[in-house]
């Protein structure tokens, strides 16, 4: 069920009505039924995998909890007789049991994910390797249909399991509640990846209908539909035309294509988030925010703290920190400090963790070397900035540059945006070499566009009235995103809108509605689904 | 409760305002006739006069010229065919015209894909045109809810707004509306296509589909409704296949099987059936280099010949003459004859 279809909107409407008709205590059951319905619409067989994940996570967490509880009980009951050594032995034994459970469940679930997402990639790499020794490559006959949202629900459930393992939260005793947490339909296809601590509370708490939640939610959904259908879906065929034919286009056209991609992916992904967060707001549920005006970041590291926030938090919590504080990495840190000096050596454990995080982030986004390289480049920039921080500080103080100066902040923001754009397009063109080819074309193509048609060859009939209008609405929409982001620095945009009389708000609603109908519906038919759903 | 009431009130206000703007835009489209198919006013004005009706898809639209038929058959004809017209669309318009006119003859164009076309796969386009051919909002809403699927609602919304905006532009530009009183539903093609080229060229140039042998239940059910209404009103019913280029036709070996269903339906309905691809001397009547607008539609000159031939055949049939001799009995037979000549 496409999220921009009439059917989906009706499905949301029915869910909202049922949700508020049912007594508060049981409302989560409506969400569970809707989630199951939504999921099964993508194919009943897909349901098996999400059920395996939910069941294995539930069972594993319950066992872990039982071990912890019985240990606590045992310690309490034998408080007098147990020595510190006895307690340590029991703790070690129990931790080992819990660890085994955790590892087995992780292997099962990440195994399913890897089979679906990375089998072709693994076989390709294997064939590349054996071909070096002259062996015949194995034919790829695997045919998989990736279950809807597998990356998102696997990460979310494994995060929950790790939290139970670390005793951050108690295991959920109601399987249906855990199933809802794993399969909650607004976030199943593209996130946000939430923690049980945060989302569980929101899902199972009783929410009252409030006008503010309702109107703010609808406003946000409309804005999301506008971003997704009018901006992203219009830009999509243009951008991919540039990516496919960049070698025939001028450098400036290719550069325009690259910048359009930055706008496209933001409008697409944040548009989706606005739709689902807005819908949840109508229900009184607060979802984790995934964006915080990322293109206003002043460094790559900051950008990644503000873009796809929930994924970043997941990697930080479950990969970065465990690696950074692991015994072997600490030892490496001490060793590096001895050999490389205190300043540089101190950054080594963090750098090692960052390398792992960024290579896995790359792989998570796509099973290709281009995505691995994309992750690598992101990681490289972040590690380099970590290493060079003292050098930057010295330069700034020598040049008497004030960090707070407007011009300097603007320079940092523009620089980061350009860097981010160049990194983003790398895996999107196809192979890694094609990605580098696009970079090269931007700087080396000698074609000089002599008309609008040659500057923007991806627009059909550029002099046609509707084409001009479409270009106009895309520019207007992009500016609108920029302006709203500026306003959001000071206050939420809907709070700002709230100051206007109702008639103005209705006029904005009607205008957005017709812009979506006139520009968005044909564009969404051309562009297909959401880009992040592929992850 | 106060929260809830306020939410309902504001939602209704938004729906009302959106509805008003939509109605204004839609009304500009529906109440004018900037598109060739917007002939509801003309048909309304001709109400009580039409005694000869033709309905079909684009094949019928490009083939039947009421101007010629009126002269040849001494009748008052009207062509209600439309591009991508579905069987439901044909039935809807036909029923309407039969009810308000003294119709004596109905011609249903039944080309090779008339029964096999799949409404779900083909989409809403044909039915969208019908919406603009109905008389008033009530009729449009009735047809909308019966013909459109939920998943097509956004497409209808877009199409109506888009055409409304286009009409507003044309109005402000001072563009003239289409005078459908002269054409009486016939859409005269501008230009010709040389159909002596190979089938491969067709494939490259045109949307090329194989003739499907599976008749769609949806089409059959509406065709039966057309048959029933004609029987009820005692109207002469004629099924016609309009000519397509011989080389396109020769690409398919299953045409006889495809057309067998239509023949069977016509026979059971006591309707006449004429397949003008089987008319003897077709190649001379419809020269491949001038008679076609594209591979499966007649050009203006092709249509002129066709209308005269059609009039000759149905007049002969009406006079009790045997018309079977004018046609080959099957595509296989026709092909054998042409192969022989070659």
Interface residues (C-beta under 8 A of the other chain):
Chain A: X5 X6 X7 X10 X208 X209 X210 X211 X214 X215 X465 X502 X506 X507 X509 X510 X513 X514 X517 X518 X521 X522 X525
Chain B: X2 X3 X4 X6 X7 X10 X13 X14 X17 X18 X21 X150 X151 X153 X154 X155 X157 X158 X161 X162 X165 X169
